[in-house]
């Protein structure tokens, strides 16, 4: 069935169908080349012939092919092509392609996908639905791409919603254009997800999901929108597929959050980045919060940078968003070299940093791990144990650093370097094979010994006040403590082996802060240096 370009079939009938085009019967490979079909009711086009059939194509590119309340399309070797989509202006659509080829639809207005849905059932056929107007796409029936086929949804400003029981099944799902994408069915079954959109992306589905590359688009990028992924099973972010949320440059608006939730293991090999917008007339935009949450017995593996940062501004930098990594009591493995940063926008007046929290046990691997909240506020919290033979570099600005569980109790860290913090608290023992250094602090640093191990290098602390709270603290190298205010040894002992001990208190030369050793405490060294132990109060 062939319609020359510019020809048309028109009826005001509201019947089902109002226009029926049927090519082939029990066999044949004829197709339908459509110019313009217009009806008030249904347009029905079927070119399937038994186990074979033909394609439905566009014979007048650039003009709407089907205008109707409903379009029902059945083909064997394609509906539209990647070079020339079938153009529609319909309210409801279903399309099925059985053997080979793709389904490519370009819709002028709002569209509802109705039963039996849109599907390719052979040839790894792809599905592409584009809404060229600022209108909504309502998915009320299944969208299924065969084999390694992909589904692409492209919007021009409207919303994408999904009704209960209407699943997307595909090897790859690509979201593009401008709009709000809410794909909420927990039984969606997609292997690879990618997006490049202006607006938020929310996806739920079965496990085995990878944020990867689909149709040459890698990762998820949103401008002015959140990214929320919630899967029942495993979730991975591929190394070549970062998740990035931004906001319109110059607007000073906040970027979207990144929220990744899974009941299975989570693997982060691609970078997660949320950056607030720059502002050419005020405060920079806020960076979005980044949350990684694995439930049940699932574990989390991180081997890529995670960054939330405020935008720059002409007056003040934007604040960062909090970074939280949480399991239900299992292990978070952080494989360096990498950085996890929640820092405010860098201007003359920097924006506030935000808290970085590891809610459970952390194992370091692979290389140096850097965690920073910048030069302003923002705490660094390790709520569980911390192990792994790697270097750990920490910067908390005016925020606090806390280690709740033992540090290095199973596998000592190589070293710990603290560039800045207010207070630093190690609530349990701390063990390394190398140096522990705090360069700057404005609060109190509290240590509770080294357990059955030691600090395998030097211990150097420069801060406001220091408390050796309990236990025996043993080092291989020299101990150097310089406090603007008090240094207290409340319980236990300090042993520097063959190295020296130097403790300076009240170095701001004001007040009555002192160096105090509680009864029963001790400082021991076998060093023969002059002096081997130096205690200096006031300056």
Buried (B, 14 or more C-beta within 10 A) or exposed (E): BEBEEEEEBEBEEEEEBBBBBBBBEEEBBBBBBBBBBBBBBBBBBBBBBEEBBBBBBBBBEEEBBBBBBBBBBBBBBBBBBEEBBBBBBBBBBBBBBBBBBBBBBBBBBBBBBBEBBBBBBBBBBBBBBBBBBEBBBBBBBBBBBBEEBBBBBBBEBBBBBBEEEBBBBBBBBBBBBBBBBBBBBEBBBBBBBBBBBBBBBBBBBBBBBBBBBBBEBBBBBBBBBBBBBBBBBBBBBBBEBBBBBBBBBEBBBBBBBBBBBBBBBBBBBBBBBBBBBBBEEEBBBBBBBBBBBBBEEBBBBBBBBBBBBBBBBBEBBBBBBBBBBBBBEBBBBBBBEBBBBBBBBBBEEBBBBBBBBBBBBBBBBBBBBBBBBBBBBBBBBBBBBBBBBBBBBBBBBBBBBBBBBBBBBEBBBBBBBBBBBBBBBBBBBBBBBBBBBBBEBBBBBBBBBBBEBBBBBBBBBBBBBBBBBBBBBBBBBBBBBBBBBBBBBBBBBBBBBEBBBBBBBBBEEEEEBEBBBEEEBEBBBEBEEEEBBEBBBEE
